[in-house]
């Protein structure tokens, strides 16, 4: 009897121990507060630690590191599925891949694979770091899935579905936002915006990078999307303004990108309305669909799925002030959201709104999506195959057969970079093994061919063709109905690469590229006295920046340089070949895939000396994304610079700041003159209502004092570069400047051009136009067009680029072409000893428009004119 009771005690003890080991820790217990509690946030370190703990406690979750952030944090993603599936993840990833590469499968084989396979659902959270609710929710969502605390039979559902959950795809931002919030909680600045971007380079624009892959975070997630896991369903969870609907869910509104398969939109609507249905079932109010967010691609995270034949979804919760609750008075709700509508059957009446509300909505919608994926498992897998198969086999009427990217390009290294970008997005590229003809034009062997017959045809076509944004107005006198963001994005135009659309089928020997064929670079023999770098290639400038750092003697040619073995454009770099240059050059040329030429004698070449310029880049405390992208371009191309803040424009001891003493070039990225000068938007602008004061160290702008310091800087020989709207500061503040912005007061019903690509004519013999083609494609985005005049006094001006007389639009949408026809787009204004470079468009737009980088590079490498 005693023996039995001892045995019993041991068994009970073992049971308790094992349940202790196996029990999963709920996030509130781990964090010490409820998820989404008022004024409480988990930061990235805590989120990571929680997921790792859950991984140790459950066989249904596995935490993977999918990459590194820009600031070197690990990016984590949890895989959540049944334990049985967990043992066969590679098999299921492979099935996904097989279904995507549909060409080799029969319908029967695809059906079999759809039965055997598991649907992969990717949930990404808080890309926009201030939209922080989803990152918090992710912990509770994971916990509920692994413990079966779900509105469905979790065992059954997780047997069909593999959930990929990234608690945040902007970990650096998550940490910045939580640190900032904690610092100011309990002060008047609680829940206010940060003075810097919530991604080191991109801020909010980290959701415009999903075809360009500039950011390490985009790269890590894209690897999951189109290389490693190939999910059929992807949702990216966001937040929007506070006073409107409580939640936006798809379907989206018009217009759609024409190349997207209709089944994508049906799948999106099916998942979106199921989420709305489930929320309604539990009494959640204020859910809207088919408003605000369109089916026009903006290079956003979830949207990119549409072009890859996958179901791409977006959720947008109404925000609180980071973690601080807000009260919305019923009268503050917009008129359009107080009546019941079909897309909005249950208006929210107003009242208190807290972070926990957001977490609750997001838990339901995320659960609903997983359930829908389970209910339609075979359908989603098979239709993914079907869409990819049709992309390969069916060429719709009037659609191109291929695009050809000739090997002979003005800037070959940049073209190769474009191929790298296209391939990373999942595009198949071939290279011709022989000379051939297509649409009546001859192409040499080595040309790159992007056949439209490929699984991701909608994506390939959308990136390579010119966009025509549809005018949705009922009558031409109405105000334009703008797209959500850009109307045009054509990548070869942005990157300045020649690319031909081919309509008729052709046959030639093609080889599929496994990687980009970078040429092997042979450095010059090093015997000649001078090295020549062609200014048409952006990489030449990068090499020159490095050599200038080493005190190299550099000139820019005033004219073409013609020799037996090469021909270089005006502005090309002539570098004296010294032992130091010889040491550096081979490595630099290899790094930039650049060819250099040699010349023994340069006596007869007209040229100007080029000095190493000290570059300053202005950064306001209102977090300008264009400043961030400019910084990205500088870092990417190896350009040395110093960041300048408002205080640097103000002198000490009642003296004006002497900017010229420390700088040769000062760059202002696109920003409004009011923000630069006063740190506040123009009170009449539509941005004014979003303005909130910053804590004292970050208040104000460069002030009048800073403007005066800039005038002195230019007068004393400095080069002031003003990109896009920054130019308006100079036009306003520098009296007698012989230039004005003709679009300053033009009504948008008359002239409208939402982020689109326009044609300009370039004077490529002028120092700012060096290396550019005579006709170029520029990105117009809330941009300027100038009128110059005959100068007086100590002023002068040189028009570097201007819009042509007609046919200005290349991709996107342009209303009122006549307003900018024949008008300057870029002006080099001379004032006393210095220059003001007014670049009226976005020449380094989102670090995408490599084709117009040269305008900026030339301003930074302005030679001494003699
Ligand atoms: Zn967002």
Boltz pocket constraint, residues with backbone or C-beta under 6 A from the ligand:
constraints:
  - pocket:
      binder: B
      contacts: [[A, 128], [A, 131], [A, 238], [A, 239]]
      max_distance: 6.0
